[in-house]
Amino acid sequence: MYAFFDALTSPRSEVRNLPKVLWLIVIVLFTPVGPLLWLFLGRPRAPATTDQAAAAAQGASTDDLDPSDFNKPSGRSTPLGPDDDPEFLRKLNRRINPEE
């Protein structure tokens, strides 16, 4: 059932090796083997989802990145986390070293 509905909903231009109608016939007539053939030979290939493929799609590479860009302040007036809050760090320091 999965192979039949997958073939039915796949775009006609992305189906491999045979026309879409023939794949549907093969899946129905050759039930034990037809769905397997569809999955391995006829199903559209999944797009690459790696980080390199995403960078290539955006037209940027990791060579263009500058590490100093990640250390720039975000422009927010409120701290993002407790380790960014000077008041929290002062209180923590007082708790750890009460004699200072």
N, C-alpha and C positions, 0 to 999 in steps of 0.2 A: 504494500500500500504506500509506504513512504516513497519508494522509487517512482511509482506512478505519479503521485502528486508533485514530487520534486521535478520530474520531467515536464509535467503539465504546466507548472508555474515558472519554469526557467525561460528566460528570454530566448527567442528563436535564434537570434544572432550569436548567442554564446554557447549553444549546444555544439558539441564536438563530434566529429567522425560521420554521423548520419543526420538526416533531417529529423526534426522534432517529432513529426508524425510517425516516422519509421521507428524511432526509439519507443514511442508509446505502444506500438504494435509488438515490438520485440519484448517489452516488459510484460505485456498481457499474455502473449502466446507461449513464451518460454519462461514460465513463472519461476522456477528455481534458479535459472541461469541468467535470465533477462535483467532482473533488478541488479544483480552483481555486475553485469556488463555495463549497465547504465552508470553505476557508481564509479567504476574504474575507467571507462572509456568515453562515456558520453556527457557526463556531468560537467558543467562549467567549472573552470579552475577558480579557486578562491583567490582573491587579491592578496598580495603580500602585505602583512601587517607589522613588519619589523620596523624598528626605529630608523634604520637606514632608508627604507622605502618611504617612510613618512617624511624624512628630511629631503629625500630626492623629489618627492611630490611638491614640497614647498619651495624647492629651488635653493635650499640652504644645506650646508654641510657642517660638520662639527669643526672643521678647520676655521670657519668664520667666527666661532664663538670666542669671546674674551673672558677669562676667569674673573677679571675685575668687575664685569658687569653684574655678577651675582652678589657682590658685596655692597652695592650701592643702596642707600636708604630708600625705602619705599615711599616716603613722603607722608606717611601717616603720623598723626600727632599722638596716637595711643600705641602702647607697645603691643607687639604681636603675641608675645609669650612672656612668662615670668622672668626668664633670663634676660629679656630686653628692658625690663622695668628697673630703673636705678633704685627706687624706693624699696622694692622687694628685695633686691640684692643687699641693701644696707641692713634691712631687718634680718635677713638670713645670716649675714656676717655677725650681727649682734648676738644672735642665738647660738652660733657656733663658738664665738670667742666673746663671752660675756665680760671678761676683765679688761677689754680694750676700750 
